[in-house]
Amino acid sequence: MTAILGLNAYHADAAACVLVDGRLIAAAEEERFRRIKHWAGLPTEAIAYCLQEAGLALNNIDHIAINRDPGANLLRKAVHAFASHPGLGTIRDRINNASKVRDLVGRLECAYRVPPNTIRAELHHVEHHYAHLASSYLVSPFESAAIVSIDGFGDFVSAMVGYGEGSKIAVLDRVTFPHSLGIFYLAITQYLGFQNYGDEYKVMGLAAYGQPEYLEVMQRLVCLKPKGRFQLNLEYFLHHSTGVSMSWENSEPVIGRVFSDELVRMLGPARQPHDPITARHEHIAASLQAMYEAAFFHILNDLSERTHQKDVCFGGGCAQNSVATGRITTRTAFERVYVPPSASDAGGAIGAAYQVWHEFLGRPRSFVMDRADWGPQFTDAQVGAEIAKRRSELDAVGCRIEHMSDEAALAASTAFEISRGMIVGWFQGRMEWGARALGQRSIVADPRHADIRDVLSLRIKNREPFRPFAPSVLEEALGDYFEASVRSPFMAMTFSVKPDKRQVIPAVVHIDGTGRLQSVNRQQHPLFWQLINEFERLTGVPVLLNTSFNEHEPIVCTPGDALDCFLNTRMGALAIGSFLITRGHHVRPGL
């Protein structure tokens, strides 16, 4: 038996996974256990869970793989340091972070309070973007494919393209610091007043409300070069000169301002976080998205010409720009697309682990990641005990608790409550791996009522009203409702809703007529498929509104998390394990 522990550590979205003989056993992000979004540091809770799920201890692990290589691109780093003279504080922070990555085994022994030399595993440092390439291609269904990774920065690289065949990956090109599409998107996101780590997805949603009236301005920021390359106009950015402050340990990650005063002089005053959003902000967001897409498809079309492949795998944080990703098959020659459920830095843990399995150990490919439920699960006894512990709180809000005899009864009863306007928390099976709720830790609702969006945004999710909600559709009905060229099992792509269906499911149609959809396969997601199927039987509509089960925190992990969220919001019901809890006073929009 060969056991591999894969890690994303001392970086945002810290995460862990365990492979045994090339088979993924478990994967989870640290934020779900710590209850802090994008938690950065050493993912001790995620490691403990993955080891427990695999029935292993740290001293049973043969290899530890981390998606960071402090020794990568050293010459480029030295040239930049010599030319830019970064501040002593910036240098100290980078050296401190790199030293933690290098001394990972020692830090694990310290964290778990085991004697030195207890951990016998061989440590492997995998270059950041190479891990992203591996995280998408090596678990894809393709025997060969073009591969692309784009994000902010990792190991001094912001983008990498390659070609995969069998279990081998060849790197074709890379874009190095200081040029980065991720930094470009972050800069405008900050300028628009969205300051939290990971807020780029909010700006992507806002972009649909505007027109690219500032595209010429954006073209001054990003210059497209031959052979799929690009450069930033650095006078509008700070990250290359002053050294941007970053916090990456034991907390929510924080990144300092990356846009310069020159950008403000060109675009006008930056929006402050609590300022109203105006048409000008919407147009800037639309222009940002248009420029990102121009650069993105510039990269992909060149990669297509280089590789002559019809299949493409996409990793890195920018793969979560579902609007652009959904347009790959219409704006390039690629015909099939694979984006893993966690394309962000968390996914690099899996990429690093599989790089060791396939390339270092030379083992052939045999695993395809066609589902996302790799996290913790809980027995009915555990769920029942948590409900009993919270019984007085549930009674206080007039809850009725029913125990369902089987999954068919649970799906039928829950679908009925949804069909009459109930907003339902759905907590079933193993927790999802990645940023999207895919029917394991979801809030679900009837997509036929447009006003349910306001209820969800204002009374349950407490989020910006311009952000859309996602549709989950039975795979068999995908082509009936969406202009979708490929399946989207991990909610990674946005497609147009067919015009004749937009009034049928208005709650999941964005202002531009699109939806970031999840196609639900019966074999891969049997219970969630059954729920949507029961809803179709009642209503004739094979679609549910699906949003993440949380409120200003990471997606719920445990039954206790689920009950907290249910009780703190105005959800009408909670289907948790084999229990269906309905609230006495609940919200039924449109009825």
Secondary structure, 3 states (H helix, E strand, C coil): CCEEEEEECCECCCEEEEEECCEEEEEEECHHHHCCCCCEECCHHHHHHHHHHHCCCHHHCCEEEECCCCCCCHHHHHHHHHHHCCCHHHHHHHHHHHHHHHCHHHHHHHHCCCCCCCCCCEEEECCHHHHHHHHHHCCCCCCEEEEEEEEEEECCEEEEEEEEECCEEEEEEEEECCCCHHHHHHHHHHHCCCCCCCCHHHHHHHHCCCCCCCHHHHHHHEEEECCCEEEECHHHECCCCCCCCEECCCECCEECCCECHHHHHHHCCCCCCCCCCCHHHHHHHHHHHHHHHHHHHHHHHHHHHHHCCCEEEEECHHHHCHHHHCCHHHHCCCCEEECCCCCCHHHHHHHHHHHHHHHHCCCCCCCCCCCCECCCCCCHHHHHHHHHHCHHHHHHCCCEEEECCCHHHHHHHHHHHHHCCCCEEEECCCCECCCCCCCCEEEEECCCCCCHHHHHHHHHCCCCCCCCCEEEEEHHHHHHHECCCCCCCCCCEEEEECHHHCCCCHHHCCCCCEEEEEEECCCCCHHHHHHHHHHHHHHCCCEEEEEECCCCCCCCCCHHHHHHHHHHCCCCEEEECCEEEECCCCCCCCC
